[in-house]
Amino acid sequence: MLPIAAGLMLLAVILVLLFPMWQRSKTALIVGDEAALDEERINLQIEKESLLRTLSDLELDYAQSKVAEADYHRQKLGHEHRLIQILDRLDALVGIGLVPPKNKKSRSSPSGAGPVFIGFLGTVIIAGAVGMHQLVQWKLERQQFAEAGAEGAATMPPINPAEMVARLEERLKNNPNDLQGQLMAGRSYVALERWEDAEKAWRKAIELDRRSHAAHYGLAEVLIRTADPGNRAVYQEALDHLDTALINVPQDASVLWAKGVVLIHLERYTEADEAWTEAYKYIPPQTESAEFVKKALQDLRSGRAPLF
């Protein structure tokens, strides 16, 4: 009789310990250090505003014929690709790390897996139907709505690019091995066209993580923009970095397009055709970027290699 009673008591203890695992958590999940999450939100928000400003300036420069069509589409494709990544991460951070007030019972939220899944399907449908630009706009609206509706969300400080860069530089001065900081610095310097500083940041990021496709692509972009047209060694280095990036992101249209540009400079036209054909497959149809790549391919195949 005693063993049976002991067994029942042990089972009861196990059930009590496992009971919380069977309940759906009704409070926001705190991932990592709350201060670090707040810092990430602020940095992403700053980078988002910087990219939006850069895209706006790019549109204005293109309208005023201050930037070549090839450069316009290449830069727009890269900036919009990064902006979508930022918006996706901001979406993921909404509600994370928000601690409910003490001595209050958290109320059940109607949101769950269903709305998240529907939102994901909506993203896929919109991306296929109206293209990259429309996808960016839709994500911006959704992210702004989510920020406005999140309880306890902190008000973001005014965005100042100079302050952002100064803040990053101070942060990296104290911790130069901060990979995320170096990646953000590289993007910021590119937006400000501080090419030498951008190159240093990207090279440091590669030193910290040789598999970082973002760092390899960023460095290649700087090399392409600053290389003398006849400097084959620089273009070859850029190609090496792009090939490394494509190991992790083989379907990234912006990386494939940049690879084609480098191959044009190296006079390897057949390989350039292959890279752009592959890039075209991953660009939403009936968009400016898709039409631009299509025209570049037509020119290349007719013997008129585009000039960059």
N, C-alpha and C positions, 0 to 999 in steps of 0.2 A: 504493500500500500504506500509506503514511504517513497519508493522510487517513482511511482505514478504521480504522487503529489509534487515531487521535485521536478519531474518532467513537465507537468502542467505549469508550474511557476516559471520554469525556464522559457517555455513557449510564450507565456504572457509577457515576459521581459523582452523577448525578441520582437513580438508584435508591437509593443510600445515603441521600441527603438526604430522599427521600420515604418511606423505609421506616417511620419512626416514625408517619407519618400513617395508615398502613394497619393499625397495631396498635391494639387497644382499650386505652385507658389503664386500668391497674389500681390507680392511686392516686387519692385524692380530689382533685378539682379545686379549686385555690385561686383564688377570685374576689375581686379587690380586695385590700385590706389586711387581714391576719389580725386585727389589733387592732380594726379597724372591724367585722369580722364578729362578733367576740366581744362587742363593745359592742352590736351590733344584737340578738344572741341574748339578752343580759341585759335589754335594754330591752323586748323582746317578751315575755320570761318575766314580767317585772314587770307589764307591762300585762295579760297573761293572768290573773295572780293577782288583780289589781285588779278585772278584769271578773267573775271568778268570785265574788269577795267581794260585788261590787255586785249580781249576779244573786241570790245567796243572801239578801242583805238585802232585795232587792225582793220575793222570794217570802215572806219573813217579814212584811214590812209589808203585803203584800196579804192574807195569811192573817189578820192582826190588823185588817184594814179601815182601815189607815192611808193607803192609796193608792187612788185611784179606779180602777175597772176599766179605763177608757179609758187612763189614764196607765200602768197596769201593762202592758197589752198593747203599747202604743206603745214604752215603754222596753225591755221584754223583747225585742221584735223588733229594735230597733236594737242592743242590746248583743250579742245572739246573732249578728247579722250581722257585727259587728266581730270577735267572738271566732272565728268561722270563718275570717275573713281572717288573723288572727294565727296560728291553728293551721296553716293552709296554708303560711304563710311559714316557720314553725318546721320543718314537714316538709321544705320545700325546703332549709333550712339544715343539716339533719342530715348530717353528714359533710363539709360544705363547709369548707375551711380547716383540716381536721385533717391535719397533716403527719406522715407515718409516720416512725418512729425511723430515724436514720441508720445506715448500714452493715447494714441489713436489707432483704431482698428482700420486697417486698409480695406477699402471697398473693392469689390470685384469689378473688374473692367470688362466691358463687352468685347474689347479687342482680343484676338487670339490668333491661332494658326490660320483660320479661314481668311480674314482680311489680309494677312501677310501674303498668303499664297495667291489671293486674287490680285494683290498689288504687283506681285512678281509676274503673273501672267499678263497683266496690263502693260508692264514694262516691255515684255517681249513683243506683244502685239503692236504697241506704238512704235517700237524700234523698227519693226519690219514694214510698217505701213507708211510712216511719215519721215523716217530718217534720223540721222544723228542730231541735226540741229533741233528738230522738234522734240527729240528725246531729252536733250539737255534742258529745254524750256520746261517740259513736263516735270522733270525731276526737281528743278529749281522751285516750281510752284508747290510741289508736294512737300519738299523739305522745309520751305518757309511756313507752310500750313502746320506741319508737325511741330516745328519749333514754337509757333504761337500757341499751340494747344497743349504743350507739355507742362504739367504742373511743376512749379518750382524751378523752371529753367532760368538760368541766370541771363541777365541782359548783356548782350555782347558789347564790348567797348567800341568806340569809333575806330574805323579802319584807317591806318596811316602806313603806307608802304615803307616810308623811311624809318618809322619807329619799329615796324615789323623786322626789317633787316637788321637794325641796330640791336634789337632784342635777340635775334638769332645769333648775331656775331658775338654778343656777350655770352650767350649760352654755350656756343662752341669754343669760345676762348677758355671757359672753365672746364669744358668736357669735349675735346676735339674728337673723341671716339664715339660720339652720339650719332649713330647711323641715320636715324630719322631726321635729326637736325641738319646733317650734311645734305640729305636729299632735298629737304625743304629749302636750304640755302641755295642749292644748285638751281632749283626752279625759280626762286626769287631773283637771283642774279640774271638768269636768262630773260625773265620778264623785264628787267631793268636794262638789259643789253650790256651788262657788265661781264663780258665774255671771259676775260682772264680769271676773274674771281669764280665764275661758274665752272670753268675748267678745273680749277683747284678743288672746288667742292665735290665735283663728280669723281675726280681721281681719288680723293680721300674716301668717298663712299665705296668705290670699288675696292680700295685697300681694305676696308672694313668688312665688305661682303662681296666677294668676287662673283657671286651668282646673282647679284641684284640687276635685274633686267632694266629697271628704271634708271640706274646709274649708268649702265652701258649705253642705253639709248640717249640719255641726256648728254653724255660726253661726245657721242658720235654727232649729235645735232650741233654742238658747239664747234666741233672740228669742221663740219661741213660749212657752217656759216662763216668761219674765219679763215679757211684755207685759201691759198692762192690757187687759181684755176689749174695751173700746171703742176701742182705739187702732188704727185701720185703717192708719195709715202704717207702723207696725211690722210688722203682718201682711203688708202689701204688700211690704215689704222682704224679709221671710222668704220670700214666694212667689217673688220675683225670684231669690233664692239657690237655692231648690229647683229652679226651672226651669233654672238654669245647671248645677246638679249633674246633672239628668236628661239633659243633652246627652251626657254621657259614660257615664252608667249608667241608660239608659231603662227597664231592667227591675228596678230596685232597689225591692223592695216597701216597705222602710222609708221611702225618700224619697217614693214615691208616696202612702203613707199620710199622711205629714206634710203633703204638699201638699193632700190632702183636708181635713185638719184646718184648715189656714190658709183654705182656700176656704169652709169652714163659717163661720169668723169673719167673712169678707168677704161672707157671705150670697150666695155664688155656688154654689147648691146643685146645679145641673145639672153644673157642672164638677167639683164635689166627688164626685158620683156617678161620673163618668167616671174620676177619679183612683183611687178606691177599687176600682172594677171592674177597672181595670188592675192594681192592687196584688194583688187577690185571685187573679189568674191566675198570679202568680209565688210564691205562698205554698204550701208543701207541703200537700196536702189532708188533711183529718181531723186537724188540729192545733188547739190552742187559738187560735192567731193567726188561722187561716183561719175558724174559727167566729165569732170576734169581729168580723172584718171583714164577714163575711156578715150578721151581726145588725145591724151599723151600717148596712149598705146597706139592709136591710129597713126599719129605723126611718126612714132618710132618705127612702125612697120612699113610706112611709106618711104622710109629713108631720111626723114627729117627729125633727127633726134632733138628733143626739147633742150633749150639752153637754160642753165641754172647758174 
